[in-house]
Amino acid sequence: MSLIQLDNVSKYYGKDNKVTKAIDNVTLTIERGSTTAIVGKSGSGKSTLLHLIGCLDKPSSGSIKFAGKDISTLKEKEVTRLRLKEIGFVFQRFYLVPTLTALQNVELPMVEAGLPRKERIKRAKDLLIKVGMENRIDHYPSQLSGGEMQRVAIARALANNANIILADEPTGELDVQNSNSIMELLLNQNEKGKALVIVTHDLGIAKQAKNMIRLEDGRIVEVL
């Protein structure tokens, strides 16, 4: 059963004679519980496509449906709520709030979702334990290594029990040992029924996904 469906989606930037097609007429289905890797050269549109899948950006043309519902028919508040409850984001540069501890960073999406304080603290602690960060709960991002920050970012992505995890170059700044550990964490979530979409330049990482698509100039040129 499809979770996200993109039909003839394009994303343009600029106007008149200076239009750039970041995504050009892409049709793609993300099934529930699937793993998909998006690969391609720098500038091929990988991150833009991920942002469209995650409803962080709107298409210039075409349609995006989440669980059968056309995103364009939703109000902005409804789209924000959908992102908050259904989609977990893991960014290459982590985007942890520097003035918050690891625990507080993981709590943040639950604060926005309106969960009671006692419940969100317990869940944040449980998630940090699951990603092996139980001894760094009260540490700030500046006190953590790259691999540790990425673990916190993954815990944060899981905070609201999202149905899909979107990871943009999740191992891009990590060494081999940390990269393998992060992929193990992500694939473990997939085994629990969550869909996983990874943007990566690393074919070794991409091959761990069941599905792989290659982008070139904003188009899907190969499906493996």
N, C-alpha and C positions, 0 to 999 in steps of 0.2 A: 504493500500500500504506500502510495507516495505521500511524503511529508511536505516537500516543497517542489513546485513545478514552475519552471521558467519557460515561457512560450514566445519565441521570436523576440527576445529581449535585446534592446540596444541601449547604449549609454553614450551620449555625445557631450563634448565640452567645446565651448567657444561658439561662434556664430559667423554668418556670412561665408566668406571664403577661407576662414580659419577654423573650420570644424574638425575636431579630432574624435574619431570613433574609438573610444576605449573598449567598448563591448559592441560587437557587430552581429546582430541577428542570432543570438544564442538560444537554443532550446535544450533544456536539461531537467532531468528528474532526480530528486534526492529521495530515496526510499527510507522508510523508518528502519533503523537499525543497520543502515549501510555504512560503508567506509569509502570515501572518495578522495583521491588526491588530485589537485590541480597543479599542473606543471607548465613551464614555458619560460622563455627568456625574460629578462628584465624589461618591463614596458609592454609586455604582451597582454596585460589586462587582468592578471591573476587576482590582485588585491581588490580591484574594482568589482570583479565578479563575486568575490567573497562578500563584499559590502552589500551588493544587491541581494544575494542569497540571505544575508542576515538582516535585511530591511534597514540597513544604515543609510542606504541611498535609494533613490527612486529611478526607475528606468525612464529613458527618453521616449521609448516606444516598446510595445509588447506588454505582456502581463506576467505577474508573479503571484502564485497562489500558495498559501500556507494552509495545509490540512483542508484543501478544497476551497478556501475563501480567498477571493481576489483582494490583494493588499490595497489596491487603489480605491476600493470602496470603504476602507476604514478611515476613521478620523485619526488625527495625529496622536491623540491620547491613547487610542486603541492600538495603534502601531507600537507606541512606546511600551504599553502594557504587554503586548505580544513578545517584543524583544526581551523584556525583563523576565517573563515567566517561561518562555519556550526556547530561548536561544542563549547559549553560553559562549562568550568570546574569549579567545586566548591570543593576545597580540605579541608580535615579535619583541617589541620593546617594553613589554609587561604592563606599562601604564598603571603601576601601583601608585597610590597617593603617598608621597614621601613623608607627610606629617602623621600618617596613621601606622599603627603596628600591623604585623601580619594578620592578627586576629581581626582587627578593625577593618582592614582591607577586604577580607573575606565576608565580613558582616555587611559591607556597604550595599550590595544588591538586595539583601534582605531588609535593610532599613528602608530602601526605596519601595520595596514590595509591601511594607507595612507589617512585617512580622514582629511579634512581641519580643522585647529585649532578651528575656530569659531563653526563649526558643532559639533566637538567632545566635546567641553566644554559644549555646550547646552545639548547634549544628556547625558553626564555624570551627569550633574546637575539634569536633569529630572529623570534619573534612581535612583539617590540617594534619591530624593524626594519620589519616588515610594516605596523604601524600608525603608522609615521612617528615613532617615539620613540627612535631609535637614539642621539640626542645627550642623552637625559635618563635613561638607564638607571640611573645612580647617584643620581638625585635622589629626595628624599622627597616624599610627597604635598603637604606644606606649601610646597614649592618649585615646584609645578606649577599651571598654570591649570586652570579647569574642563574645558576641552576636552581638555587633556593627561591629566588624571585619568581622563576617560571613555575615552580611548584605552588607557590602562593597564588599565582595568576590562574592556575588550573583549578585550585580549590575554590577561588572566587567564581570561576565560570560554572562550577557545579552547585553554587550556593542555593539557587532556586529550583534545582532538580530539572534543568532544561532537557528538552527532548532531542536537541541537536547541539553539538559543540563545533564551533568554527575556529580553526587555528591558523593564524597567518604566520608562516615561517616560525613555528614554535621551537625549533631547534637551531635556528639560524645563527645565534650568538653563543652556542654551547659547544663544549668539547664532546668527543665521541661517547664517553661514559655517561655524561649527563643527557646527551641526545637520546641514547638508548633507554635511559630511565624515564625520560619524559614521554617517549613513544609508548612505553609499556603502560604508563599511567593512562594515557589517552585511549589506547586500545582496550584496556581493562574496562573503561567506561562504555566503550562500544559493545563489549561482550554482555553488558547489563542492559542492552537494548537501545542505547542512545545512538543516533546517527552522528557520524564524524566526517567533517570536511576539512582537509588540510591543504593549504597552499605551501608549496615547497620547491626549492631549486635542487634538492637532493634526491636523486633517483632511488638511492638506497632506502630513504624514508618513504618515498612515494610507493615503492613496490610492496610495502607492508599493508597498503590499502587494497581492498578487493577490486575497486574500480579506479581507473586513472584516466584523466582527460588532459590533452595538451592544447594549450592556447597559442595562437600566433596572430598578431595584429587584431586582437579582440575576438577572434573566431575560434571555435573548436575545430581543430584540424585532424585530431586523432583521438579515438576512444579505445582504451585497452581494458 
